[in-house]
């Protein structure tokens, strides 16, 4: 298994679920991670032999002639290490967990190892040529797993011939280890909003801060917790957030919690969870908010519309529209009794639909089916 990082964000947690599923099913797993981090001891605890090995990662900062040239140099330098690892393990399957490390797919295929690629990305704003370039590696994969129908359809829009190899497996999201505190019966005192996710334009943190200003301007006593760190290279965006908050006069209403190992305490102390992402291939944080029994207001984008049924288990708004986000939050507050009951029902539904047990069964079946097709 090759994965570019070792943090505990969405794709990292799904890699851990995959390792757990496969080792429990009797597979021997060697996890090759591109860096050190909190994921390392967890994969080891789940039964995987874990190795840290720097690898070339395709990031947006590389999307230039000079960037692609440097990536090609990194790929060439990493090839001997990848080949040695493959020969040492002699794997039945090479599991590449994201399209951002395409060189693993190329090298594995070159040396005759079957590849399963797990796609967690849905870059619908990237130029078509770049999207096709990212998707081309999937032509070398025996099986492709997409984490949502939105992700699947975006890939097939550019490379339709992949349809027969592509399967959707929704993420498995573990809930809190103890029963969550139910939403407050009545909203007395400050109404507490929370946004869990990296601080970056993609996550719509600026939209949430603008919406906070709008709600405060309407006379609502609201606060906002930002749970997550600044995405590397986006320090300028945090400065923008401070300017937006200052202009709206809501600096004192925002609490920066930072990165946390578990989100449950942050969700438990909140009244309403915001997921104002501009792009979200799946949306683990929306499911986590449901599992915490908190009303969710999210963007009507990509995988989020497969999690949230507008008006039934949450509210959906136009992405990037702070007024629409503020309106939906206010509607949630004004109809609190209904919002509260829907959140309690959404928790029950999410605990089944997105359970780790269901995911582990599905991912193990996918691997077993791949091996079966090779042997026949």
C-alpha positions in Angstrom: 0.0 0.0 0.0 1.4 3.4 -1.0 0.1 6.6 0.5 1.7 10.1 0.3 1.3 11.3 3.9 0.9 10.2 7.5 -1.5 12.8 9.0 -5.0 12.0 10.1 -7.1 13.9 7.6 -9.8 12.2 5.5 -7.8 10.1 3.1 -5.4 9.1 5.8 -8.2 7.8 8.0 -9.6 5.8 5.1 -6.2 4.3 4.4 -6.2 3.2 8.1 -9.6 1.6 7.6 -8.4 -0.3 4.6 -5.3 -1.6 6.5 -7.5 -2.7 9.4 -10.0 -4.4 7.0 -7.3 -6.3 5.1 -5.2 -7.4 8.0 -8.4 -8.7 9.8 -9.2 -10.6 6.6 -5.8 -12.3 6.6 -3.9 -10.2 4.2 -0.3 -9.3 4.8 0.0 -5.5 4.4 3.1 -3.5 3.9 2.3 0.2 4.2 4.7 2.6 2.5 4.0 6.2 3.7 5.6 9.3 2.2 6.4 10.9 5.5 6.4 10.4 9.3 3.3 11.3 11.3 0.5 10.1 13.6 -0.7 7.6 11.0 2.5 5.5 11.3 1.8 4.0 14.8 -1.8 3.4 13.9 -1.0 1.4 10.8 1.4 -0.6 12.8 -1.2 -1.2 15.5 -3.5 -2.4 12.8 -1.0 -5.1 11.8 0.8 -3.6 8.8 4.5 -3.5 8.4 5.1 0.2 7.9 7.9 1.9 6.1 8.5 5.6 5.6 9.8 6.4 2.1 9.8 9.8 0.5 7.9 9.8 -2.8 7.0 12.3 -5.5 3.6 13.8 -4.9 1.7 15.7 -7.5 0.4 18.9 -5.9 -1.1 22.1 -7.4 2.1 23.9 -6.8 3.6 21.5 -9.4 1.1 22.4 -12.1 3.6 24.4 -14.2 6.3 23.6 -16.7 9.0 24.0 -14.0 7.0 22.2 -11.4 6.4 19.2 -13.7 10.0 19.1 -14.6 11.0 18.9 -10.9 8.4 16.3 -10.4 9.9 14.2 -13.2 13.3 14.5 -11.6 11.9 13.4 -8.2 10.1 10.4 -9.9 13.3 9.3 -11.6 15.2 9.5 -8.3 12.5 7.5 -6.5 12.3 4.7 -9.0 15.1 2.5 -7.6 13.5 2.7 -4.1 10.1 1.8 -5.4 11.5 -1.1 -7.4 13.4 -2.4 -4.4 10.3 -2.3 -2.2 8.2 -4.1 -4.8 10.8 -6.8 -5.3 11.2 -7.3 -1.6 7.5 -7.6 -0.9 6.5 -9.3 -4.2 2.9 -8.3 -3.6 -0.2 -9.9 -5.0 -1.7 -6.4 -5.3 -0.3 -2.9 -5.1 -2.8 -0.5 -3.5 -2.2 3.1 -4.4 -4.4 5.2 -2.2 -4.6 8.5 -4.2 -4.0 9.8 -7.7 -1.4 12.2 -6.4 1.3 9.5 -6.5 1.0 8.3 -10.1 4.6 7.1 -10.3 3.8 4.2 -8.1 1.1 3.0 -10.5 3.5 3.3 -13.5 6.4 1.4 -11.8 4.1 -1.3 -10.4 2.5 -1.9 -13.8 5.8 -1.9 -15.6 7.0 -4.7 -13.4 3.8 -6.7 -13.8 2.1 -6.1 -10.4 -1.7 -5.6 -10.5 -2.8 -2.2 -9.2 -5.9 -1.1 -7.3 -6.1 2.7 -7.2 -8.4 4.4 -4.6 -9.5 7.9 -5.8 -10.3 10.5 -3.1 -10.1 13.5 -5.5 -12.7 15.2 -7.7 -10.9 18.1 -9.4 -13.7 19.6 -11.5 -12.1 23.1 -11.7 -8.8 21.9 -13.1 -8.2 22.3 -16.9 -9.3 19.2 -18.9 -5.8 18.4 -20.0 -4.6 18.2 -16.3 -7.6 16.1 -15.4 -6.9 13.7 -18.2 -3.3 13.6 -17.2 -4.2 12.7 -13.6 -6.7 10.2 -14.8 -4.4 8.5 -17.3 -2.7 6.4 -14.6 -6.1 4.8 -13.9 -5.8 3.1 -17.3 -3.0 1.1 -15.8 -5.1 0.0 -12.8 -6.9 -3.3 -12.7 -9.6 -1.9 -10.4 -10.5 1.6 -9.4 -12.3 2.6 -6.2 -14.0 6.0 -6.1 -15.3 7.4 -2.8 -18.5 8.8 -4.2 -20.6 8.8 -7.4 -19.5 12.4 -7.9 -15.9 11.3 -8.0 -16.7 8.5 -10.4 -18.7 10.6 -12.8 -16.0 13.3 -13.0 -13.4 10.7 -14.0 -15.7 9.0 -16.5 -16.5 12.4 -18.1 -12.9 12.6 -19.2 -12.0 8.9 -19.6 -15.3 6.9 -20.2 -13.5 3.7 -21.0 -12.8 3.2 -17.3 -16.4 2.6 -16.4 -16.2 -1.2 -16.1 -13.2 -1.0 -13.8 -14.6 1.7 -11.5 -16.5 0.9 -8.3 -17.9 3.3 -5.7 -17.3 2.5 -2.1 -18.4 5.2 0.4 -16.0 6.0 3.2 -16.4 4.2 6.5 -16.5 6.8 9.3 -16.1 5.7 12.9 -18.3 7.5 15.4 -17.5 8.6 18.9 -16.6 5.9 21.4 -19.2 7.2 23.9 -22.8 8.3 23.3 -22.8 11.9 22.0 -24.6 14.6 24.0 -27.9 15.3 22.3 -28.4 18.8 20.8 -29.6 21.4 23.3 -33.4 21.5 23.9 -33.4 25.2 23.6 -30.7 27.6 22.3 -30.1 29.9 25.2 -26.9 32.0 25.3 -24.4 32.0 22.4 -25.3 29.7 19.5 -22.1 27.8 18.7 -21.1 27.0 15.2 -18.2 24.8 14.3 -16.2 24.1 11.1 -13.9 21.1 11.1 -11.3 21.0 8.3 -8.1 22.5 7.1 -8.1 26.2 6.8 -8.0 26.7 3.0 -10.2 28.2 0.3 -11.3 24.8 -0.8 -12.9 24.2 2.6 -14.8 27.5 2.4 -13.5 28.9 5.7 -13.8 32.4 4.4 -17.5 31.8 3.6 -18.1 30.6 7.2 -16.4 33.7 8.6 -18.5 36.0 6.3 -21.7 34.2 7.2 -20.8 34.7 10.9 -20.5 38.4 10.3 -23.9 38.4 8.5 -25.6 36.6 11.3 -24.1 38.8 14.0 -25.2 41.8 11.9 -28.8 40.4 12.1 -28.6 40.5 15.9 -27.9 36.8 16.5 -25.6 35.8 19.3 -23.3 33.4 17.4 -19.8 32.1 17.7 -17.6 30.0 15.4 -15.0 27.4 16.3 -12.4 26.7 13.5 -11.0 23.2 14.1 -8.0 22.3 11.9 -4.7 23.7 10.8 -3.7 25.9 7.9 -3.0 23.9 4.7 0.7 24.2 3.9 1.3 27.1 1.5 -2.0 28.8 2.5 -0.7 31.0 5.3 -1.8 34.0 3.3 -5.4 32.7 3.5 -5.4 32.8 7.3 -4.3 36.5 7.1 -7.3 37.0 4.7 -9.6 35.4 7.3 -8.4 37.8 10.0 -9.1 40.8 7.7 -12.6 39.5 6.9 -13.3 38.9 10.6 -12.0 42.4 11.5 -14.1 44.1 8.8 -17.2 42.3 10.1 -16.3 43.0 13.7 -16.5 39.3 14.7 -12.9 38.6 15.7 -13.9 38.0 19.3 -16.6 35.5 18.2 -14.1 33.2 16.5 -12.0 30.6 18.3 -9.2 28.9 16.5 -9.0 25.4 18.0 -6.3 24.1 15.7 -5.6 20.5 14.9 -7.1 17.9 17.2 -6.6 14.1 17.3 -10.4 13.5 17.6 -13.2 15.9 16.5 -15.9 14.6 19.0 -15.2 17.1 21.8 -15.4 20.0 19.3 -18.6 18.7 17.8 -20.1 17.9 21.2 -19.6 21.5 22.3 -21.2 22.9 19.2 -24.8 23.5 18.2 -24.6 23.5 14.4 -21.8 22.1 12.1 -20.8 23.9 8.9 -19.3 22.3 5.9 -19.1 25.2 3.4 -16.6 23.4 1.0 -16.2 24.6 -2.5 -15.2 21.1 -3.5 -15.6 17.9 -1.5 -15.3 14.5 -3.2 -16.9 12.8 -0.2 -17.1 14.7 3.1 -16.1 12.8 6.2 -16.7 15.8 8.3 -20.4 16.0 7.3 -20.8 12.3 8.4 -18.9 13.0 11.6 -21.2 15.8 12.4 -24.2 13.5 11.8 -22.7 10.9 14.0 -22.3 13.5 16.7 -26.0 14.3 16.3 -25.5 17.9 15.2 -27.5 19.7 12.6 -25.4 20.1 9.4 -25.4 23.0 6.9 -23.3 22.1 3.9 -22.5 23.2 0.4 -24.5 21.5 -2.4 -21.4 20.2 -4.1 -20.0 16.8 -5.2 -20.1 14.1 -2.5 -21.9 16.3 0.1 -25.1 16.0 -1.9 -24.8 12.2 -1.5 -24.6 12.5 2.3 -27.1 15.4 2.9 -30.7 15.1 1.8 -31.7 18.8 1.9 -34.4 19.4 4.4 -34.4 15.9 5.8 -31.0 15.2 7.4 -29.4 18.6 7.0 -29.4 21.7 4.8 -27.6 22.3 1.5 -26.7 25.8 0.1 -24.9 27.2 -2.9 -21.1 26.8 -2.5 -19.3 30.1 -1.9 -22.5 32.0 -1.0 -22.1 33.5 2.5 -25.6 34.9 2.5 -27.1 31.5 1.6 -25.1 29.9 4.4 -26.2 32.5 6.9 -29.8 32.1 5.8 -29.7 28.3 6.2 -28.1 28.6 9.7 -30.8 31.1 10.7 -33.5 28.7 9.4 -31.9 25.9 11.4 -32.1 28.1 14.5 -35.6 29.3 13.8 -36.8 25.7 13.4 -34.7 24.3 16.2 -37.1 21.6 17.4 -37.3 20.1 13.9 -33.6 20.6 13.3 -32.8 18.8 16.5 -35.1 15.8 15.8 -33.6 15.5 12.2 -30.1 15.5 13.7 -30.9 12.7 16.0 -32.5 10.6 13.2 -29.5 11.4 10.9 -27.1 10.0 13.5 -28.9 6.6 13.3 -28.9 6.6 9.5 -25.2 7.6 9.2 -24.1 5.0 11.8 -25.3 2.3 9.4 -24.8 3.8 5.9 -21.2 4.9 6.6 -20.2 2.4 9.2 -16.5 1.2 9.3 -17.9 -2.4 9.3 -19.7 -1.8 6.0 -16.6 -0.2 4.5 -14.3 -3.0 5.6 -16.5 -5.6 4.1 -16.7 -3.7 0.8 -13.0 -3.0 0.5 -12.1 -6.6 1.4 -14.5 -7.9 -1.2 -12.9 -5.6 -3.8 -9.5 -7.0 -3.1 -10.7 -10.6 -3.1 -12.5 -10.0 -6.4 -9.3 -8.5 -7.9 -7.3 -11.6 -6.9 -10.0 -13.8 -8.2 -9.9 -12.2 -11.6 -6.1 -12.5 -11.8 -6.1 -16.2 -10.9 -8.9 -17.0 -13.4 
